[in-house]
């Protein structure tokens, strides 16, 4: 069983604790024996795969591959996955290009069996895939403890990548809105109503641009290339989550805070260290 990430409480305080311990927790998580077995299997066998049929037919290989692109829930859709890969990405009318799902498009570009030249499993490419797999598996595990923390980690990763792309201002916001987890953070960050997603897509884009100008003084998603802006966005999102939800007996770490918060020298960091040490 993998190491379970520790999120002692929710909201802004919980995010700050997770940030401070992120590297250590990710390292502990990566060492989980069952994850390492899957990583080793992938590295030992992916080089022998030459066709889409072989690839999709090996459930263990496919699980790591899909997991590296946030597509773990698609594991049982082998026929669908095979169609994505068989048609490749070179043809604008290929299945992957028509899906409108950037995760699947990047997946098809990486496992390019349907493209001319096929899939070339270089050492760097394999390592990149397994690193992404571990990172996203960790995000999922964090989400089991607190969904808003997973959203924040995902937002940090996706928006950093998006901000570094050479795309127009409008395209940047359309890509951001196309990612459901990113959209959820943006809606929370800018305190948008639940009806926001129902208005015209161009109007949604204009609203996000206006909100970004007001909060950050910039109108492009490239503003998130600045770590300070990214940090501000996530903290504002978590603060709104904290206000909206409020602490209660079911909040992760609530009992620990009740026990240790009234004296004895225990702070948030001490509680987290205790919890981590007990899980080793």
Secondary structure, DSSP 8 states (H G I E B T S, - for coil): --------S-HHHHHHHHHHHHHHHHHHHHT-HHHHHHHHHHHHHGGG--SHHHHHH-HHHHHHHHHTTT-GGGTT-HHHHHHHHHT-SSSTTSHHHHH--HHHHHHHHHS-TTSTT-----HHHHHHHHHHHHHHHHHHHHHHH-HHHHHHHHHHHHHHHHHTS---HHHHHHHHHHSHHHHHHHHHHTT--GGGGGS-HHHHHHHHHHHHHHHHS--SGGGGGSHHHHHHHHHHHHHHHHHHH---TTSTTHHHHHHHTTSTT--HHHHHHHHHHHH-
